[in-house]
Amino acid sequence: MWDDTFPSFLIGLREGLEGGLIVSILVATLAKADARSRLPQVWTGVLAAIALAMSFGAVLTFTAASLSATAQETFGGTLSLIAVAFVTAMVFWMRRSARSLSGEIKEKVTGALSMGAGVLILTSFLAVGREGLETALFLWTTAQAAGGSAGPLTGAAVGLVLSAVLCWGLYRRVLKINLTKFFTATGAVLIVIAAGVLGYGLRDLQEGGVLPGKAAYAVDLSGSVDAGSWYSTLVQGVFNLTPTMTWLQVVGYVGYLTVVMTLFVRGVRVTAPKTAPGETTPAPDTRTPARRRPAWAVPVAVVTVPALLAGLAVALGRPKPATAQPVAVSAKECGKGFTAPKPGRQTFQMHNTGDKTSEVYLVDPATNAVYGEIEGLAPGTTRALVATVDGGTYAWRCVPTGGGAVTSKSVRVSGGRGSKAVIPLSEHELAGPLAQYRAYVDKGLTTLVAQTRTLADDIRHDHLGRARADWLTAHRTYTSLGAAYGTFENYDQKIDGRADGLPGGVHDKDFTGFLRVEYGLWHGESAASLTAPGRQLAADAAGLRNAFPHQDFAPSDLPLRSHEILENTLQFELTGDTDEGSGTGLATADANLAGTRELITVLKPLLAARSTELLPTVEADMARLQKLLDAAHHGSSWTPVGQLDEAARARVDGATGRLLEDLAPVPDLLEIRKSA
């Protein structure tokens, strides 16, 4: 958690020390002026400033939570840029004012002593309030960058506590700190951290669609740097530098760091003004007010008012569940009750008033684009459908079981932005890609039959060295056909089944196929004992080749398998679970990647029409993983998974996991929808 804790610790320490020094100077000035009776007024102003800062943080948090994902990116990115501006100004201000801070505050306090209590409260409130708002804003942005980690809050708390101890020591003259050097050193570190926050904010704005260049990467080290390692996590947490950064992020980071750090280092130190000879402190105002108010009234008020204002802002900014529209779903009443919603995130209560289970879609009737859907809405039931709407035309499309699609009257919505729709896909549109992939599998099975026969002949003639090489060739051919596994039915268990669950394990009579032959070839079995398994493997491959043209290959399997092939790779091959002695798990992973690439190729036209960013991202991920696998390929041999060093293995796992994450939207984008 140290990586997320340090930036917030530094902010808490520095801002806490700034605020604490201001409070210490206020208290010392009053004590010197023999006006300790006015101290409650100082603490009231400080308390009000703290309440304002906490209320401000609450408003930021709850406001962001009520926004759509795209709007959250834009909101967070904008506040990150504002936080960078505040921190930059604060660094230069403290560098310039560190020496003269005490004199300036004393001058304001002595002036306030001759005026009413409200002026002293306001003086302390303004002096501390700015530090509190800066702290709340910067901590919020660092917490956003850290995700759900508790590190930022922990670091800030430790920093604030330590700053309080230091301020107490300075006030009591127990400690001596060269504040000019302290603020100079921490200022330089904060500039580096702020540069990272700037890069993070620019990336958020790119993700939110405000700035261009989301897929234009200037730096991509994910193939050689494990994003989950301790050192990578530390750099990301402290400096907000990630293994992949866009050109805009890099230019913003380097430009800010170069310009601001240069100005900071070359800054001119300002000498604190000297007190004029003979200057005296005005006598405190000792007038007794005509009517004394309760001592607790003002402190309670200054805490309660900001909290109430923050609660009001949150309440007004959050969507009200009670406004959810009730909408009927049936063949006769599809969309009944639907009126034009306001732009933004909306909740619709979909109630099936018919006698058949139905699917219902929120669509653009002109393009059939889908903004939200519910499947399997049973008669008499109600379920919530949440969708983000913006300017455009919307209608409901109800599809009862066994019936045709019924579209409601359309409504027009004006304004708004940020909603994303899915272009519906019909089974007919998958027919072309399915035919292409079936041809690919058919060709691969023909090759497999020839290769397994060669392998069986090698074993029968006791050419076991040649058999090991031919085994790997044939096995890679089979595993490259990954998207068809579900279609192979029982043949997959016969040809590539594992020994897991069999009573006899690897010695069980039902353990057959490639892994059975692999076990024998790499565990010293004789050609005589392997002849029957080799012959059986060749026969099963030929049986599959003959059966495949008559097997049912569901079109919906294509998008689904795009994710599942490498999911199995990560679970089995990259853990060594399917290695029966050959140490070729990475070779199998390479073949699985080839099968995934072929599948994405046939689906490319459909994906390109539905997501402009997915294909470039996935292709970059596949190239990254391919490079890592190629590094483990040495002529005719492969590095076993178990012999990879920890860093190399983490890189392969990380690249595979990232590719899986980026492939995850494919099944949803290419789901066959009856709304089409």
Secondary structure, 3 states (H helix, E strand, C coil): CHHHHHHHHHHHHHHHHHHHHHHHHHHHHHHHCCCHHHHHHHHHHHHHHHHHHHHHHHHHHHHHHCCCHHHHHHHHHHHHHHHHHHHHHHHHHHHHHCCCHHHHHHHHHHHHHCCCHHHHHHHHHHHHHHHHHHHHHHHHHHHHHCCCCCHHHHHHHHHHHHHHHHHHHHHCCCCCCCHHHHHHHHHHHHHHHHHHHHHHHHHHHHHCCCCCCCCCEEEECCCCCCCCCHHHHHHHHHHCCCCEEEHHHHHHHHHHHHHHHHHHHCCCCCCCCCCCCCCCCCCCCCCCCCCCCCCCHHHHHHHHHHHHHHHHHHHHHCCCHHHCEEEEECCCCCCCCCCCCCCEEEEEEEEECCCCCEEEEEECCCCCCEEEEEEEECCCCEEEEEEEECCEEEEEEEEECCCCCEECCCEEECCCCCCCCECCECHHHHHHHHHHHHHHHHHHHHHHHHHHHHHHHHHHCCCHHHHHHHHHHHHHHHHCCHHHHHHCCHHHHHHHCCCCCCCCHHHCCCCCCHHHHHHHHCCCCCHHHHHHHHHHHHHHHHHHHHHHHHCCCCCCHHHHHHHHHHHHHHHCHHHCCCCCCCCCHHHHHHHHHHHHHHHHHHHHHHHHCCCCCHHHHHHHHHHHHHHHHHCCEECCEECCHHHCCHHHHHHHHHHHHHHHHHHCCHHHHCCECCCC
